[in-house]
């Protein structure tokens, strides 16, 4: 039960990050925003470790490999996503990220020698992809500039999948919170160098909304979100965890409608229903519920 609660919390937290990212970047450049976010997140994570008297990150030989692989999901992945967002609309980004379960599954076959696919799961992923296309069909315009963004996002899917699958192979009982702090620590030099090369200007005064959004992204989106993500990844398959990329775009639209007063459309509702159906098919919820019901009602016979 704790695993599924953590999964739900990751979905809820990461569904709020697109709006928070938009707000946090209204006063500074995107690379300055993400660098500030991860720097603050690392400071919070290290402070918590010291407060809990669990400050040592390198508790066993070779744990640095876990931190290094985990850091790929932050750097170069996140600057790559931010850079790609300049060339493609958010809808096309969501559809491309929906390919993550396919990419993660293929990488699982190569790295873990496990095949997570069957005909039912492939069908479910295709249904979810159709649902996202329906939701974002008005933002699927592709031009010459979009090619750069599409290539960048596809590379991001590969980085995300490679990090998740390799962590599944390397990680042997590493504490999820230490893993978050280690990943932030290993990613920060790359982020700082990228900021210096891309921008190099110290951010000016931030608006109050941007400042609170940055704090939220650092504490909830990064420290709490990454910790829960690594905890879930320790207990579930990478393919199951990659389904988050199907759920968060849809939920993010509903949060945007609630918080930012964005309009809900019929295509959003239809596409959402398809995504929900796809998830039920992927998880084979009917069979799971059937097993639970039979287990609940069948009583052992007396001899």
C-alpha positions as CSV (number, residue, x, y, z in Angstrom):
1,X,0.0,0.0,0.0
2,X,2.9,2.4,0.8
3,X,4.3,1.9,-2.7
4,X,1.1,2.8,-4.5
5,X,0.6,5.8,-2.2
6,X,4.1,7.0,-3.1
7,X,3.2,6.4,-6.8
8,X,0.1,8.5,-6.6
9,X,2.0,11.3,-4.8
10,X,4.7,11.3,-7.5
11,X,1.9,11.7,-10.1
12,X,0.3,14.5,-8.2
13,X,3.5,16.4,-7.5
14,X,4.9,16.1,-11.0
15,X,1.5,17.1,-12.5
16,X,1.9,20.5,-10.7
17,X,5.4,21.1,-11.9
18,X,4.6,22.4,-15.4
19,X,2.6,25.3,-14.1
20,X,5.2,26.0,-11.4
21,X,8.0,25.9,-14.0
22,X,6.2,28.4,-16.1
23,X,5.7,30.7,-13.1
24,X,9.3,30.3,-11.8
25,X,10.8,31.2,-15.3
26,X,8.9,34.5,-15.7
27,X,11.8,36.5,-14.2
28,X,14.9,34.5,-15.1
29,X,16.2,32.4,-18.0
30,X,15.2,28.7,-18.1
31,X,18.8,27.5,-17.3
32,X,19.1,29.9,-14.4
33,X,15.7,28.7,-13.1
34,X,16.5,25.0,-13.2
35,X,20.0,25.6,-11.7
36,X,18.6,27.6,-8.9
37,X,15.9,25.0,-8.3
38,X,18.4,22.1,-8.1
39,X,20.9,24.1,-6.0
40,X,18.2,24.9,-3.5
41,X,17.0,21.3,-3.5
42,X,20.5,20.1,-2.8
43,X,20.8,22.5,0.1
44,X,17.5,21.3,1.6
45,X,18.4,17.6,1.1
46,X,21.8,18.0,2.8
47,X,20.3,20.0,5.6
48,X,17.7,17.3,6.2
49,X,20.4,14.6,6.2
50,X,22.4,16.5,8.8
51,X,19.3,17.1,10.9
52,X,18.5,13.4,10.9
53,X,22.1,12.6,11.6
54,X,22.4,10.7,8.4
55,X,24.8,13.0,6.6
56,X,27.1,10.4,5.1
57,X,26.3,9.9,1.4
58,X,29.0,7.4,0.6
59,X,28.0,4.7,3.0
60,X,29.3,1.8,0.9
61,X,31.8,1.2,-1.9
62,X,30.5,1.8,-5.4
63,X,27.4,3.8,-4.3
64,X,28.7,6.8,-6.3
65,X,27.7,4.8,-9.4
66,X,24.1,4.9,-8.3
67,X,24.2,8.6,-7.7
68,X,25.9,9.2,-11.1
69,X,23.3,7.2,-13.0
70,X,20.4,8.8,-11.1
71,X,21.9,12.3,-11.9
72,X,21.3,11.6,-15.6
73,X,17.6,12.2,-15.0
74,X,18.5,15.8,-13.8
75,X,21.5,16.6,-15.9
76,X,21.7,16.6,-18.9
77,X,18.1,15.6,-19.1
78,X,16.3,18.6,-17.6
79,X,18.3,21.3,-19.5
80,X,17.7,19.3,-22.7
81,X,13.9,19.3,-22.0
82,X,13.9,23.0,-21.3
83,X,16.0,23.7,-24.5
84,X,13.6,21.5,-26.6
85,X,10.6,23.4,-25.2
86,X,11.7,26.4,-27.2
87,X,11.0,24.6,-30.5
88,X,7.9,22.5,-29.8
89,X,4.5,23.3,-28.1
90,X,3.7,21.6,-24.8
91,X,1.2,19.3,-26.4
92,X,3.7,17.8,-28.8
93,X,6.1,17.4,-25.8
94,X,3.4,15.4,-23.9
95,X,2.8,13.1,-26.9
96,X,6.6,12.5,-27.3
97,X,7.0,11.8,-23.6
98,X,4.2,9.3,-23.9
99,X,6.7,7.2,-25.8
100,X,8.8,6.8,-22.6
101,X,7.1,3.4,-21.7
102,X,8.1,2.0,-25.1
103,X,11.6,3.3,-24.8
104,X,12.0,2.1,-21.2
105,X,10.6,-1.3,-22.2
106,X,13.1,-1.7,-25.0
107,X,16.0,-0.6,-22.7
108,X,14.7,-3.2,-20.1
109,X,15.1,-5.9,-22.8
110,X,18.7,-4.8,-23.5
111,X,20.0,-3.9,-20.0
112,X,17.9,-6.1,-17.7
113,X,17.2,-9.0,-20.2
114,X,13.5,-8.7,-19.3
115,X,10.6,-8.3,-21.7
116,X,7.9,-6.2,-20.1
117,X,5.7,-6.3,-23.2
118,X,2.8,-8.4,-24.2
119,X,0.0,-7.7,-26.8
120,X,-2.3,-6.4,-24.1
121,X,0.2,-3.9,-22.8
122,X,1.3,-2.7,-26.2
123,X,-2.4,-2.2,-27.1
124,X,-2.8,-0.2,-23.9
125,X,0.1,2.1,-24.6
126,X,-1.2,2.7,-28.1
127,X,-4.6,3.6,-26.7
128,X,-3.0,6.1,-24.3
129,X,-1.0,7.6,-27.1
130,X,-4.2,8.1,-29.2
131,X,-5.8,9.7,-26.1
132,X,-2.9,12.2,-25.8
133,X,-3.0,13.0,-29.5
134,X,-6.8,13.8,-29.2
135,X,-6.1,16.0,-26.2
136,X,-3.3,18.0,-27.8
137,X,-4.2,17.7,-31.5
138,X,-4.3,21.5,-31.7
139,X,-0.7,21.8,-30.7
140,X,0.8,19.1,-33.0
141,X,2.1,21.5,-35.7
142,X,5.5,20.5,-37.0
143,X,7.9,22.7,-38.9
144,X,11.6,22.8,-39.6
145,X,12.4,24.2,-36.2
146,X,10.4,21.5,-34.5
147,X,12.9,18.9,-35.7
148,X,15.4,20.2,-33.1
149,X,12.9,19.9,-30.3
150,X,11.6,16.5,-31.3
151,X,15.2,15.1,-31.5
152,X,15.9,16.7,-28.1
153,X,12.8,15.2,-26.5
154,X,13.5,11.7,-27.9
155,X,17.0,11.9,-26.5
156,X,15.4,12.9,-23.2
157,X,13.2,9.8,-23.3
158,X,16.3,7.7,-23.8
159,X,18.1,9.4,-20.9
160,X,15.2,8.9,-18.6
161,X,14.8,5.3,-19.6
162,X,18.5,4.6,-19.4
163,X,18.7,6.1,-15.9
164,X,15.7,4.2,-14.6
165,X,16.6,0.8,-16.0
166,X,20.3,1.1,-15.0
167,X,19.3,2.1,-11.5
168,X,17.1,-0.9,-11.3
169,X,20.2,-3.0,-12.1
170,X,22.7,-1.2,-9.9
171,X,20.6,-0.2,-6.9
172,X,20.8,-2.7,-4.0
173,X,19.1,-1.2,-1.0
174,X,20.3,2.4,-1.4
175,X,18.1,4.8,0.7
176,X,15.8,6.8,-1.6
177,X,16.5,10.1,0.2
178,X,20.3,9.6,0.0
179,X,19.8,8.7,-3.6
180,X,18.0,12.0,-4.2
181,X,20.8,14.0,-2.4
182,X,23.5,12.1,-4.3
183,X,21.8,12.6,-7.7
184,X,21.4,16.4,-7.0
185,X,25.1,16.6,-5.9
186,X,26.4,14.8,-9.0
187,X,24.2,16.9,-11.4
188,X,25.0,20.3,-9.9
189,X,28.4,20.8,-11.6
190,X,27.0,20.1,-15.0
191,X,24.1,22.5,-14.4
192,X,26.4,25.3,-13.1
193,X,28.7,24.9,-16.1
194,X,25.8,24.9,-18.5
195,X,24.4,28.1,-16.8
196,X,27.8,29.8,-17.1
197,X,28.2,28.8,-20.8
198,X,24.5,29.5,-21.8
199,X,23.7,32.5,-19.6
200,X,26.4,33.5,-17.2
201,X,24.4,36.4,-15.8
202,X,23.4,36.4,-12.1
203,X,19.6,36.4,-11.9
204,X,18.0,39.7,-11.0
205,X,15.2,40.2,-8.5
206,X,12.4,37.6,-8.9
207,X,8.7,38.3,-8.6
208,X,7.0,36.9,-5.5
209,X,5.1,34.3,-7.6
210,X,8.3,33.2,-9.2
211,X,10.1,32.9,-5.9
212,X,7.4,30.8,-4.3
213,X,7.2,28.6,-7.4
214,X,11.0,28.1,-7.2
215,X,10.7,27.1,-3.6
216,X,7.9,24.7,-4.3
217,X,9.8,23.1,-7.2
218,X,12.9,22.7,-5.1
219,X,11.2,21.2,-2.0
220,X,8.3,19.3,-3.4
221,X,9.1,18.8,-7.1
222,X,12.7,17.9,-6.5
223,X,13.5,16.7,-3.0
224,X,10.1,15.0,-2.2
225,X,9.3,14.1,-5.8
226,X,12.6,12.5,-6.6
227,X,12.7,10.6,-3.2
228,X,9.3,9.2,-3.8
229,X,10.2,8.3,-7.4
230,X,13.3,6.4,-6.4
231,X,11.4,4.7,-3.7
232,X,8.8,3.5,-6.2
233,X,11.5,2.5,-8.7
234,X,13.1,0.3,-6.0
235,X,9.9,-1.7,-5.7
236,X,8.3,-1.6,-9.2
237,X,9.5,-2.3,-12.7
238,X,10.9,0.6,-14.7
239,X,8.1,0.1,-17.3
240,X,5.4,0.5,-14.6
241,X,7.1,3.6,-13.3
242,X,7.4,5.1,-16.8
243,X,3.6,5.2,-17.0
244,X,3.8,8.4,-15.0
245,X,4.6,10.1,-18.2
246,X,1.2,9.2,-19.5
247,X,-0.7,10.4,-16.5
248,X,0.9,13.6,-15.6
249,X,0.2,15.6,-18.8
250,X,-3.6,14.9,-18.5
251,X,-3.7,15.7,-14.8
252,X,-1.6,18.9,-15.4
253,X,-4.3,20.2,-17.7
254,X,-7.0,19.7,-15.1
255,X,-4.8,21.5,-12.5
256,X,-4.2,24.3,-15.0
257,X,-7.9,24.6,-15.4
258,X,-8.5,24.7,-11.7
259,X,-5.6,27.1,-10.7
260,X,-4.9,29.1,-13.8
261,X,-8.6,29.2,-15.1
262,X,-7.7,27.4,-18.3
263,X,-10.6,26.1,-20.4
264,X,-11.6,22.4,-20.3
265,X,-12.6,21.1,-23.8
266,X,-14.5,18.1,-25.1
267,X,-11.3,16.7,-26.6
268,X,-9.6,16.8,-23.2
269,X,-12.4,14.8,-21.6
270,X,-12.5,12.2,-24.4
271,X,-8.7,11.9,-24.4
272,X,-8.7,11.6,-20.7
273,X,-11.2,8.7,-20.8
274,X,-9.0,6.9,-23.3
275,X,-5.9,7.3,-21.1
276,X,-7.8,6.0,-18.1
277,X,-9.0,3.0,-20.2
278,X,-5.5,2.4,-21.4
279,X,-4.1,2.3,-17.8
280,X,-6.8,-0.1,-16.7
281,X,-6.0,-2.4,-19.7
282,X,-2.2,-2.1,-19.0
283,X,-2.6,-3.0,-15.4
284,X,-5.2,-5.7,-16.2
285,X,-7.3,-4.3,-13.4
286,X,-10.2,-6.6,-14.2
287,X,-8.2,-9.7,-13.5
288,X,-6.6,-8.2,-10.5
289,X,-9.9,-7.2,-9.0
290,X,-11.3,-10.7,-9.8
291,X,-8.5,-12.3,-7.9
292,X,-9.0,-10.1,-5.0
293,X,-12.8,-10.8,-4.9
294,X,-12.3,-14.5,-5.1
295,X,-9.7,-14.4,-2.4
296,X,-12.0,-12.3,-0.2
297,X,-15.1,-14.5,-0.6
298,X,-13.7,-18.0,-0.8
299,X,-13.3,-19.6,2.6
300,X,-11.2,-22.6,3.4
301,X,-13.1,-25.9,3.6
302,X,-13.1,-27.8,6.8
303,X,-11.8,-31.2,6.8
